[in-house]
Amino acid sequence: MGRVTRAAGGAALLLLIGFWFVLMPHSPKGRPTEVAKGRVACGDLLLTQTFTASTDPYHVWLYFRKHGTTAWDEYLVDHEAPYWWGGLTSRGSEAVVTFYWKSWGTFQCQGPTFTVGDRFMPVARQNVQDPFLPVVRR
């Protein structure tokens, strides 16, 4: 019975390691990486994730830049996310953020506004010049 228990424990450990390295790919801590880009009628969209190396593995942000400007408006998508497999699907003045092929949030040029679940964000959290700069979030 001891061999079976050790084999099961070894299999569980391999499964955990596989989960960590396959489903939770590591990127440099604190450095945002691009998940997806998109365009809507009023400007450009960028979806990023930042590895935190904590129990809340990734922070995911949506950035919007109006045509003809350089600053990006920042909207929180998720602050306790696993590795973000998703993207942006845009049509005209609206874009849908997807997570594991499921609709997660909607950006609209009118305003502009961003809605995730029941959180309506009529105003960006902040403006940034470069969404890829390492950031320490509070």
N, C-alpha and C positions, 0 to 999 in steps of 0.2 A: 504494500500500500504506500510506502514511503516514496518509491519511484514515481508512482502516479501523481502524488501530491507535488513532488518536485517538478515533474513534467508540466503539470497544470500551472504551477507558479511561474515556470520559465516561459510558458506560452503567454501567460497574462503579461509578463514583463515585456516580451517581444511585441505584443499588441500595443501596450502603452508607449513603447519607444516608437513604434510605427505611427501611432496617432500623433505623437509629438513632432516627428520629422516629416510626415507626409501631410497631415491635415493642418498642422500648425507650423508652416514653414517659417523659419527665422529670418528676420531682416535686422539690420542694425538697430539697436535700441534707440528710440527717440528720433529716428530719421524717417520722415514720411516717404512712402513709396506710392507710385501711381497704380490705381486699380482700373480706372477707365477715364476716357475723355468723351465729350459730346458737345454738340452745338445746338442751340435753340435760336429762335428768330432774333432774340435780343442780345445774345452773346455766347461765350464759351463756358463749358462746365468741366470740372475736374473732380474726380473722386479719389481720395487718398486714404491710406491706412498707416498707422504708426505703431510699431511694436513697442510694448511697454515693459516686457519681461516681468510681468506681475500676474496676479490672479485675474485681472481684467486684461487679457492679452493684447488687444488692439483697440485703438481709438480710430474711428472712421469719420472723415470730414468731406463735405461737399463744398467746392469752391465755385463761385460764379464771377465772371468778369464781363462787364458790358463792353460792347463793341467800341473801340477807340479809347479805352482806358487801360491802365496798367495794374491797378490794385484789384485784388480779389476779395469778394465778400465770402466769409467763412460761416458755414452752417454745420452744426453737429448732427451726424447721422446715428452714431452709436459709440458709447464709451466702454462697453464691456463685451466687445465682439470677438468671436473666434476669427481665424484667418478669413478675410472677406473675399469670397468667390462670388462675384456679381458684376454688375455693369450699369450702363446708362442707355436707355432707349429714348431717343428724342423725336418728337414730331411737332413741327411748327413752333409754337410758343410754350410747349410743355415737355418735360422729360421725366421719365420714371426711373428711379434707382432700384435695382434688383439685387437680391441677396439669395444665393443658391437658387437662382432662376425664379424667385418669387418676388412680387412687387413689395417694396419696402418703404418707399417714400415718393413724393411728387414735387417737382420744382415747376413753378409757373412764372412766366415773364411778367404777368400782371402783378405789379408791386415792386420788385419781385418777391415771391414767397416760397417757402419750402415747408412741406408737411410730412412728418414721419409718424405713422399711426395716428394717434389723437393729438400729437404735439404740432400746433400750427406756429410757424416762425415767420412773422411778417417782417422781421428785421434781422439782418445778419449779426452774428455774435461779435465780429470785428472785421476790419479790413487788414489784409496783409499784402505785402509786395511780392513775396515769394513763398508759395505753399510748401516748398521742398526744404526750407531751412529747418534744421533740428530745433525742436520746440520742447520746452518743459511746461507741461500743462499743470494748472492748479486744480 
